[in-house]
Amino acid sequence: MNPILSPRQSSQFSPESTASSAERSMSSPETSSSSEWDDDIPPLNHELDESVLNLHVECIRVSLVAEDYGIYEHAHDSTHAVIYLLTSDGKSVELNMGSPSVWTYMGKFVVRHRPFRDHRNSYKRWTVRVSNGVLFRQILHVIETETMHLYKYDPSGLGCRYWVYNVIGEVSACDYFNDFNPLPAEPYNEFEEWIQYSYPAGREPVFSPLVEGIFPYNPLLATRCFLD
């Protein structure tokens, strides 16, 4: 394996891992080095059936959706990033860090299981095969254990691409990707390139470096950087 996202080497999970995010944060010196992260970590609440949790994931797709928000014109960023897990039932699970709260800038982690329906304004897509046997519950477990369901946007309201970038990095650390062979046949490292662009509706792509949000309960997630 030769991942280009350089995820933390400590982020290795086995399907049998059952430790909760709260247990890990309280016992691990990595996530309890500051009192800011000593509080109980809110769990990932969802209302998904066991049948959905046990679906096999065949592909992971990242879509950059061009939206004209107007207020972001000064930042050249009107792109929202969404993750889709294409599942064995012919549908998909959407993983979306929704719009931030006006008062706290905290995003809302939304999980939807439904027929795959890419956004009509989706400008750019990247798809990678997933190793045989990987279940949706395993990917959800990565997100919860790394407390990635809790995310604070930048005060500008930006930061969704940074969240997606980190989720993909953590999943890649688990060897869940199938030999890093994207579909269609695009170079895997293209993901690192186009995630750094904004795609304003009806205009040419604009280079827009990732705006970093905050993972309040996992400061180590903010240490990953792009390779030159």
ZIQUICOR-V633950 format. One record per residue. N is the residue number from 1. RES is the residue in one letter. PSI is psi as a letter, one per 40 degrees, with the letter a starting at -180 (999 if undefined). Layout:
n | res | psi
N | RES | PSI
N | RES | PSI
This chain:
n | res | psi
1 | M | h
2 | N | g
3 | P | h
4 | I | e
5 | L | e
6 | S | f
7 | P | i
8 | R | h
9 | Q | d
10 | S | e
11 | S | g
12 | Q | h
13 | F | i
14 | S | i
15 | P | d
16 | E | e
17 | S | h
18 | T | e
19 | A | h
20 | S | i
21 | S | d
22 | A | d
23 | E | d
24 | R | d
25 | S | d
26 | M | d
27 | S | d
28 | S | h
29 | P | e
30 | E | d
31 | T | e
32 | S | f
33 | S | e
34 | S | i
35 | S | e
36 | E | d
37 | W | e
38 | D | e
39 | D | i
40 | D | h
41 | I | h
42 | P | h
43 | P | i
44 | L | h
45 | N | h
46 | H | i
47 | E | f
48 | L | h
49 | D | i
50 | E | d
51 | S | d
52 | V | d
53 | L | d
54 | N | e
55 | L | i
56 | H | h
57 | V | h
58 | E | d
59 | C | i
60 | I | h
61 | R | h
62 | V | h
63 | S | h
64 | L | h
65 | V | h
66 | A | h
67 | E | i
68 | D | g
69 | Y | e
70 | G | d
71 | I | e
72 | Y | e
73 | E | d
74 | H | d
75 | A | e
76 | H | f
77 | D | h
78 | S | f
79 | T | h
80 | H | h
81 | A | h
82 | V | i
83 | I | h
84 | Y | h
85 | L | h
86 | L | h
87 | T | i
88 | S | e
89 | D | e
90 | G | e
91 | K | a
92 | S | i
93 | V | h
94 | E | h
95 | L | h
96 | N | h
97 | M | h
98 | G | i
99 | S | i
100 | P | i
101 | S | i
102 | V | d
103 | W | d
104 | T | e
105 | Y | e
106 | M | h
107 | G | i
108 | K | h
109 | F | h
110 | V | h
111 | V | h
112 | R | h
113 | H | h
114 | R | i
115 | P | h
116 | F | h
117 | R | g
118 | D | i
119 | H | h
120 | R | d
121 | N | e
122 | S | h
123 | Y | d
124 | K | h
125 | R | i
126 | W | h
127 | T | h
128 | V | h
129 | R | i
130 | V | i
131 | S | i
132 | N | h
133 | G | e
134 | V | h
135 | L | i
136 | F | d
137 | R | d
138 | Q | d
139 | I | d
140 | L | d
141 | H | d
142 | V | d
143 | I | d
144 | E | d
145 | T | d
146 | E | e
147 | T | f
148 | M | e
149 | H | e
150 | L | h
151 | Y | h
152 | K | h
153 | Y | i
154 | D | i
155 | P | d
156 | S | e
157 | G | e
158 | L | i
159 | G | e
160 | C | d
161 | R | d
162 | Y | d
163 | W | d
164 | V | d
165 | Y | d
166 | N | d
167 | V | d
168 | I | d
169 | G | d
170 | E | d
171 | V | d
172 | S | d
173 | A | e
174 | C | e
175 | D | f
176 | Y | e
177 | F | i
178 | N | g
179 | D | e
180 | F | f
181 | N | g
182 | P | i
183 | L | h
184 | P | a
185 | A | g
186 | E | i
187 | P | h
188 | Y | d
189 | N | e
190 | E | d
191 | F | d
192 | E | d
193 | E | d
194 | W | e
195 | I | e
196 | Q | e
197 | Y | i
198 | S | i
199 | Y | g
200 | P | i
201 | A | h
202 | G | e
203 | R | i
204 | E | i
205 | P | i
206 | V | h
207 | F | h
208 | S | g
209 | P | i
210 | L | h
211 | V | h
212 | E | h
213 | G | a
214 | I | h
215 | F | g
216 | P | d
217 | Y | e
218 | N | g
219 | P | d
220 | L | d
221 | L | e
222 | A | e
223 | T | e
224 | R | h
225 | C | i
226 | F | i
227 | L | i
228 | D | 999
